[in-house]
Amino acid sequence: NSNLLANDLAKNVNISQDLQNHIANLVIKDDKGKQFSLKDLPKKPYIIHGWASWCAPCIVELPELNEFYQKYKYNYNIIPVILADNKSNDQIKILLKRISASNLPIYRENQNFQ
């Protein structure tokens, strides 16, 4: 059960207070330029996945994230965030289609996320 897995992971992951604060204040923008913070999202668990088009391991992970997104998008806030990437949204859409991950939303960092 995915909820049990998420709960087990949450109990076993130790996240520093600084990182918790940074994530809580993270501002993201969608492919239309609309900004939002995680506080604006429905109250359900978050999965934040940072990736970039130049990161080969990231690209390998995206089709699986796409499948997970399709299956669990109503249970989790799944946020694949493009980090430090200068490709246009159209180029990103082409890439996502090419690797069978075209259902993923396009979100970009709007502040430094490290």
MDAnalysis code that builds the backbone (N, CA, C; Angstrom):
import MDAnalysis as mda
import numpy as np

u = mda.Universe.empty(342, n_residues=114, atom_resindex=np.repeat(np.arange(114), 3), trajectory=True)
u.add_TopologyAttr("name", ["N", "CA", "C"] * 114)
u.add_TopologyAttr("resid", np.arange(1, 115))
u.add_TopologyAttr("resname", ["ASN", "SER", "ASN", "LEU", "LEU", "ALA", "ASN", "ASP", "LEU", "ALA", "LYS", "ASN", "VAL", "ASN", "ILE", "SER", "GLN", "ASP", "LEU", "GLN", "ASN", "HIS", "ILE", "ALA", "ASN", "LEU", "VAL", "ILE", "LYS", "ASP", "ASP", "LYS", "GLY", "LYS", "GLN", "PHE", "SER", "LEU", "LYS", "ASP", "LEU", "PRO", "LYS", "LYS", "PRO", "TYR", "ILE", "ILE", "HIS", "GLY", "TRP", "ALA", "SER", "TRP", "CYS", "ALA", "PRO", "CYS", "ILE", "VAL", "GLU", "LEU", "PRO", "GLU", "LEU", "ASN", "GLU", "PHE", "TYR", "GLN", "LYS", "TYR", "LYS", "TYR", "ASN", "TYR", "ASN", "ILE", "ILE", "PRO", "VAL", "ILE", "LEU", "ALA", "ASP", "ASN", "LYS", "SER", "ASN", "ASP", "GLN", "ILE", "LYS", "ILE", "LEU", "LEU", "LYS", "ARG", "ILE", "SER", "ALA", "SER", "ASN", "LEU", "PRO", "ILE", "TYR", "ARG", "GLU", "ASN", "GLN", "ASN", "PHE", "GLN"])
u.atoms.positions = np.array([
    [0.839, -1.178, 0.000],
    [0.000, 0.000, 0.000],
    [0.884, 1.241, 0.000],
    [0.651, 2.133, -0.932],
    [1.507, 3.318, -1.077],
    [1.409, 4.255, 0.126],
    [0.238, 4.331, 0.770],
    [0.118, 5.200, 1.942],
    [0.974, 4.691, 3.094],
    [1.004, 3.389, 3.269],
    [1.851, 2.824, 4.314],
    [3.314, 3.095, 4.015],
    [3.695, 2.919, 2.762],
    [5.077, 3.183, 2.364],
    [5.450, 4.635, 2.642],
    [4.608, 5.558, 2.243],
    [4.884, 6.979, 2.471],
    [4.975, 7.287, 3.957],
    [4.085, 6.711, 4.759],
    [4.118, 6.942, 6.200],
    [5.383, 6.362, 6.822],
    [5.782, 5.160, 6.385],
    [7.011, 4.550, 6.887],
    [8.216, 5.400, 6.524],
    [8.255, 5.890, 5.293],
    [9.365, 6.738, 4.874],
    [9.405, 8.020, 5.690],
    [8.267, 8.617, 5.896],
    [8.211, 9.872, 6.645],
    [8.716, 9.677, 8.076],
    [8.417, 8.540, 8.671],
    [8.867, 8.278, 10.037],
    [10.372, 8.043, 10.101],
    [10.946, 7.513, 9.021],
    [12.350, 7.119, 9.031],
    [13.287, 8.143, 8.403],
    [12.764, 9.231, 7.886],
    [13.598, 10.245, 7.261],
    [13.764, 11.405, 8.227],
    [15.000, 11.755, 8.479],
    [15.295, 12.868, 9.370],
    [15.662, 14.072, 8.508],
    [14.823, 15.068, 8.496],
    [15.040, 16.263, 7.687],
    [15.334, 17.418, 8.637],
    [16.435, 18.118, 8.346],
    [16.821, 19.231, 9.218],
    [15.731, 20.296, 9.222],
    [15.689, 21.055, 10.302],
    [14.712, 22.138, 10.417],
    [14.930, 23.175, 9.324],
    [16.207, 23.468, 8.982],
    [16.495, 24.426, 7.921],
    [15.903, 23.977, 6.592],
    [16.084, 22.691, 6.271],
    [15.535, 22.179, 5.019],
    [14.013, 22.189, 5.058],
    [13.415, 21.841, 6.192],
    [11.959, 21.889, 6.314],
    [11.445, 23.307, 6.067],
    [12.122, 24.293, 6.656],
    [11.722, 25.692, 6.458],
    [11.892, 26.112, 5.005],
    [12.996, 25.703, 4.388],
    [13.245, 26.062, 2.994],
    [12.149, 25.482, 2.090],
    [11.830, 24.230, 2.295],
    [10.797, 23.583, 1.480],
    [9.439, 24.236, 1.728],
    [9.144, 24.540, 2.978],
    [7.852, 25.165, 3.302],
    [7.704, 26.524, 2.625],
    [8.809, 27.219, 2.415],
    [8.767, 28.542, 1.800],
    [9.111, 28.534, 0.319],
    [9.271, 27.363, -0.254],
    [9.623, 27.240, -1.660],
    [8.516, 27.817, -2.538],
    [8.907, 28.637, -3.495],
    [7.966, 29.200, -4.464],
    [8.289, 28.592, -5.820],
    [7.264, 28.071, -6.470],
    [7.397, 27.380, -7.749],
    [6.487, 28.073, -8.744],
    [6.832, 27.991, -10.026],
    [5.916, 28.508, -11.036],
    [5.612, 27.411, -12.048],
    [4.385, 27.429, -12.533],
    [3.973, 26.430, -13.505],
    [4.360, 26.880, -14.916],
    [3.998, 26.087, -15.902],
    [4.408, 26.381, -17.279],
    [3.707, 27.611, -17.860],
    [2.738, 28.148, -17.151],
    [2.075, 29.380, -17.595],
    [2.604, 30.597, -16.826],
    [3.564, 30.371, -15.928],
    [4.168, 31.453, -15.162],
    [3.481, 31.760, -13.853],
    [2.428, 31.018, -13.509],
    [1.718, 31.245, -12.250],
    [2.570, 30.730, -11.090],
    [2.781, 31.582, -10.096],
    [3.574, 31.216, -8.932],
    [2.686, 30.660, -7.829],
    [3.241, 29.717, -7.091],
    [2.552, 29.195, -5.914],
    [3.589, 28.647, -4.953],
    [3.180, 28.482, -3.724],
    [4.054, 27.856, -2.733],
    [3.402, 26.551, -2.303],
    [4.158, 25.739, -1.619],
    [3.619, 24.460, -1.164],
    [2.463, 24.663, -0.198],
    [2.466, 25.791, 0.492],
    [1.372, 26.095, 1.426],
    [0.034, 26.236, 0.695],
    [0.092, 26.549, -0.611],
    [-1.124, 26.751, -1.395],
    [-1.764, 25.441, -1.850],
    [-1.050, 24.344, -1.714],
    [-1.526, 23.060, -2.233],
    [-2.428, 22.357, -1.233],
    [-3.232, 21.389, -1.703],
    [-4.084, 20.623, -0.795],
    [-3.250, 19.943, 0.294],
    [-3.865, 19.739, 1.432],
    [-3.181, 19.124, 2.575],
    [-3.084, 17.617, 2.371],
    [-2.022, 17.216, 1.692],
    [-1.699, 15.805, 1.517],
    [-0.183, 15.710, 1.370],
    [0.389, 14.518, 1.490],
    [1.846, 14.393, 1.444],
    [2.444, 14.949, 0.142],
    [3.669, 15.462, 0.251],
    [4.382, 16.021, -0.893],
    [5.455, 15.057, -1.382],
    [5.618, 15.029, -2.666],
    [6.776, 14.392, -3.274],
    [7.358, 15.438, -4.208],
    [8.538, 15.943, -3.841],
    [9.205, 16.955, -4.645],
    [10.386, 16.288, -5.328],
    [10.404, 16.354, -6.638],
    [11.467, 15.711, -7.413],
    [12.169, 16.772, -8.249],
    [13.406, 17.091, -7.907],
    [14.177, 18.046, -8.693],
    [14.855, 17.351, -9.856],
    [14.825, 17.987, -11.013],
    [15.450, 17.385, -12.185],
    [15.872, 18.470, -13.172],
    [16.683, 18.089, -14.141],
    [17.122, 18.990, -15.201],
    [17.318, 18.174, -16.477],
    [17.161, 18.811, -17.610],
    [17.264, 18.102, -18.892],
    [18.674, 17.599, -19.160],
    [19.677, 18.197, -18.545],
    [21.071, 17.802, -18.744],
    [21.514, 16.707, -17.777],
    [20.630, 16.297, -16.876],
    [20.954, 15.299, -15.848],
    [20.473, 13.921, -16.323],
    [21.409, 13.093, -16.782],
    [21.039, 11.777, -17.324],
    [20.288, 10.906, -16.319],
    [20.730, 10.792, -15.055],
    [19.959, 9.977, -14.104],
    [18.542, 10.511, -13.892],
    [18.393, 11.831, -13.932],
    [17.054, 12.434, -13.779],
    [16.136, 11.985, -14.910],
    [16.656, 12.024, -16.121],
    [15.857, 11.661, -17.299],
    [15.431, 10.198, -17.221],
    [16.325, 9.348, -16.719],
    [16.002, 7.923, -16.566],
    [14.851, 7.741, -15.575],
    [14.791, 8.564, -14.531],
    [13.765, 8.439, -13.491],
    [12.392, 8.954, -13.922],
    [12.361, 9.881, -14.853],
    [11.096, 10.562, -15.171],
    [9.976, 9.657, -15.683],
    [10.242, 8.657, -16.541],
    [9.125, 7.786, -16.942],
    [8.465, 7.063, -15.764],
    [9.273, 6.643, -14.787],
    [8.701, 6.004, -13.598],
    [7.917, 7.011, -12.760],
    [8.457, 8.220, -12.640],
    [7.733, 9.261, -11.917],
    [6.419, 9.570, -12.630],
    [6.429, 9.554, -13.945],
    [5.220, 9.773, -14.737],
    [4.159, 8.719, -14.407],
    [4.576, 7.455, -14.338],
    [3.638, 6.381, -13.982],
    [3.104, 6.572, -12.566],
    [3.996, 6.899, -11.643],
    [3.586, 7.137, -10.264],
    [2.608, 8.304, -10.202],
    [2.914, 9.363, -10.929],
    [2.041, 10.541, -10.976],
    [0.648, 10.159, -11.467],
    [0.576, 9.406, -12.540],
    [-0.726, 8.998, -13.089],
    [-1.521, 8.184, -12.072],
    [-0.833, 7.339, -11.328],
    [-1.512, 6.446, -10.393],
    [-1.892, 7.129, -9.078],
    [-1.044, 8.060, -8.601],
    [-1.216, 8.587, -7.249],
    [-1.402, 10.099, -7.167],
    [-1.660, 10.776, -8.258],
    [-1.745, 12.246, -8.218],
    [-2.873, 12.759, -7.329],
    [-3.848, 11.932, -7.030],
    [-4.935, 12.369, -6.142],
    [-4.614, 12.099, -4.674],
    [-3.579, 11.280, -4.418],
    [-3.183, 10.948, -3.050],
    [-2.038, 11.819, -2.548],
    [-1.234, 12.324, -3.496],
    [-0.025, 13.065, -3.148],
    [0.068, 14.340, -3.984],
    [0.743, 15.342, -3.445],
    [1.151, 16.499, -4.229],
    [2.487, 16.122, -4.857],
    [2.472, 15.748, -6.117],
    [3.692, 15.316, -6.803],
    [4.197, 16.494, -7.622],
    [5.396, 16.953, -7.272],
    [5.905, 18.199, -7.834],
    [7.281, 17.960, -8.444],
    [7.328, 17.667, -9.760],
    [8.632, 17.552, -10.417],
    [9.117, 18.953, -10.799],
    [10.165, 19.434, -10.142],
    [10.637, 20.805, -10.333],
    [11.890, 20.807, -11.203],
    [11.848, 21.583, -12.273],
    [13.011, 21.725, -13.148],
    [13.967, 22.706, -12.491],
    [15.196, 22.260, -12.271],
    [16.197, 23.068, -11.586],
    [17.320, 23.468, -12.549],
    [17.738, 24.696, -12.489],
    [18.924, 25.173, -13.217],
    [18.943, 24.698, -14.665],
    [17.871, 24.938, -15.371],
    [17.758, 24.479, -16.757],
    [17.251, 25.634, -17.608],
    [17.918, 25.902, -18.715],
    [17.517, 27.032, -19.551],
    [16.701, 26.634, -20.770],
    [16.266, 25.391, -20.835],
    [15.417, 24.972, -21.957],
    [14.036, 25.604, -21.813],
    [13.428, 25.914, -22.953],
    [12.081, 26.500, -22.947],
    [11.060, 25.432, -22.546],
    [9.875, 25.869, -22.178],
    [8.802, 24.925, -21.849],
    [8.470, 24.036, -23.042],
    [8.502, 24.600, -24.256],
    [8.244, 23.779, -25.446],
    [9.298, 22.695, -25.599],
    [10.562, 23.029, -25.348],
    [11.624, 22.024, -25.427],
    [11.452, 20.965, -24.347],
    [11.040, 21.386, -23.163],
    [10.803, 20.434, -22.068],
    [9.638, 19.507, -22.431],
    [8.574, 20.044, -23.007],
    [7.432, 19.220, -23.409],
    [7.845, 18.176, -24.446],
    [8.690, 18.568, -25.394],
    [9.183, 17.625, -26.410],
    [9.998, 16.520, -25.737],
    [10.873, 16.905, -24.816],
    [11.675, 15.923, -24.090],
    [10.786, 14.952, -23.322],
    [9.821, 15.468, -22.573],
    [8.931, 14.613, -21.787],
    [8.153, 13.648, -22.678],
    [7.720, 14.126, -23.825],
    [7.005, 13.244, -24.757],
    [7.936, 12.153, -25.272],
    [9.170, 12.529, -25.617],
    [10.138, 11.574, -26.168],
    [10.464, 10.461, -25.181],
    [10.476, 10.751, -23.895],
    [10.837, 9.734, -22.899],
    [9.610, 9.123, -22.212],
    [8.439, 9.325, -22.778],
    [7.192, 8.764, -22.240],
    [6.888, 9.275, -20.830],
    [7.026, 10.592, -20.656],
    [6.712, 11.205, -19.367],
    [5.880, 12.465, -19.570],
    [5.095, 12.484, -20.625],
    [4.383, 13.711, -21.007],
    [3.207, 14.071, -20.109],
    [2.838, 13.206, -19.172],
    [1.752, 13.540, -18.254],
    [2.227, 14.380, -17.072],
    [3.525, 14.472, -16.893],
    [4.052, 15.244, -15.769],
    [3.819, 16.731, -15.986],
    [3.426, 17.428, -14.931],
    [3.305, 18.886, -15.040],
    [4.697, 19.514, -15.113],
    [4.771, 20.702, -15.657],
    [6.040, 21.418, -15.750],
    [6.043, 22.515, -14.694],
    [6.939, 22.365, -13.738],
    [7.138, 23.362, -12.692],
    [8.604, 23.767, -12.703],
    [8.848, 25.030, -12.435],
    [10.223, 25.541, -12.374],
    [10.476, 26.172, -11.021],
    [11.735, 26.129, -10.622],
    [12.110, 26.805, -9.382],
    [11.922, 28.309, -9.582],
    [11.513, 28.962, -8.537],
    [11.362, 30.419, -8.599],
    [12.294, 31.079, -7.579],
    [13.071, 30.246, -6.934],
    [14.094, 30.720, -6.005],
    [15.139, 29.639, -5.935],
    [16.219, 29.904, -5.288],
    [17.311, 28.935, -5.200],
    [16.885, 27.729, -4.376],
    [16.959, 26.564, -4.945],
    [16.599, 25.307, -4.278],
    [17.841, 24.433, -4.271],
    [18.435, 24.236, -3.114],
    [19.663, 23.442, -3.030],
    [19.468, 22.289, -2.069],
])
